[in-house]
């Protein structure tokens, strides 16, 4: 079994050799004085000198009593994002720990849907087992750790022939996936889809701010106030006689979504597991659903380096799925020219949007204290990670120019201060010495 991220073989846990897995262990025969056990502790019973209530790690519950014993956990934190975490159980299993709320996504339901379809050869995890009841507030899911490494980890080591083979395999996977269509945007269970394509706020994760709706018209109307704001900034006017016709132009030119095809929507190379020149598994289906036929191509077009070479290059995956999907081809370039103006208008407005926490949310946010005195690292627990669906309200487009003027004024101020600082540094090779306390000899 190969480690996904590095391509290295993970070490199977050998409990008879803890020094292979835990840093800082010192063999008993050569213990330094600072860890030598006092004789009186042994006489009294070593464990009795530890207060079992002293918590050393709030994340895993490790106490001073645990530290005094021989046990070393074989369950480790592997990855976390927002309010979900993935723990490795040895080297063969993972457990997903996540709230049962809109942030949970579609990973399990999409995997289950594809597994139930006859005749598919899309590489998936062999099993996913829900350990929780459907209505439990926390969902635990046991999944096998696919054998192999991420395509991202090995891409730079591959020969042109190997890269070509992986492109062919991925093209076949996408052809199979795209045969599943729906009459309107939805997850495989019929739930509404958030907009992670054009109207993207908060990095595109979680329940999303804008809904795709059921039609192109409904989708664009959900973005209308944001688009007005973006148009006002671009055209330098708040005149509705200018803005409304421009908005209608954007709506009229925006491409239709039909057919809505089943799409993964997060096909970066870290979600493609490979081994021995074969794609072993496509993982992380949490964003999946029936999106406009062009959506997955469009989102991957913004990727760089290996992803761009793999999917969007002249001889990439999309050109092998269908000539009209080749991102550099004339057909999709014409499509891109119709999507781009809407995306840019929304981007101009997104920073001015307001995201209100619902009145029934238990708390807007929490500041997490430092882990411990020796590791002063704190954090922030946000309302959107506590199950709250934030209400997206577009900035008032009538105030767009005032906002833009304030923003430009701040930029001008920063540039002026930077120029003054640069001039001062050029005139002074070193900053003036701080005043010295003549009595103590110390500086303030």
C-alpha angles and dihedrals in degrees: 000000000000127000110251099222105039104024089233123129108256115233114253107232112258107191090193090065107043090165088074092062109028124059122226099028114148122201111248094238092062103033115159116236093253092065098034111123113240113239093234090058090057091049092050095043117271097237093052089069092065124077103225090206093066104106114211098177122026091191097062103016095245111168136192089258091055090050090056094056136069100254119113117183118247089194113086138178107253105172141349135189129174104327099335131088139190118214125192116226104202112308101303106052141047131194122209115212114192142143118259095241138105090288092066095085130195105293099117098036092050093047090050092048093051093044090056094053114099122233099015121139096188104137109241137163108284093237143000117194122195109215093186133069115256093253098042111123091230122046121207116190125187115210134171118247104245114235113248141040132280116274086235091061095054103029095100091052097053126105119235088255092054092048090050091052092051090050090054091049092049092047090055090049092052093047089056093045095048093055087078111083138170134200092242139006113292145128118264089266093051098258120145118268125231118225108258092152111063111347095054122166129166093023094298096280128120127021092330131225102250125048121220088221119198101287139033089251093052092048093052092045089055087059097038100108092045090050091051089054092049092048091050091054094047096045094039093230141100093199107131089208087066100035100048096054090047090051091051090051090055091049094047095050097044109110124248118253100218125148095044103207130197106260135180094212097194103063099150113146093257088070094056112082116201138181134170093000093307133106103241101182145353107218140184103048094168094121095043125126145112105307133168109293091250098044100093092047091049096050093046090050088072093058121101141212114000095009092051092048092048100045111015107028123111090270096029133132097272094056087056094050093054133333091235089059094058101118093213093047123101095249096057094036087060088050091049091053089058096047099041099069091053092049092048093049091051092047091055089056103038096083090056095050118112120227111199124196110232116257091239094055110117093228137353094228144323131227109226114221123235115286092241138323092269093048105041097189117136132174149189129255107205128210093240088061091054094063097270115140104214117224111238114216119179119232115260104269089205087068095045097106094047089052090047091049091051090049092050090048090054091049091050090050092051092048091050092050091048091051091049091049091049091050091049092050091051090053094044119046089198132015117259115273115258117250113278125224102236093203101048100024089228127127121233 
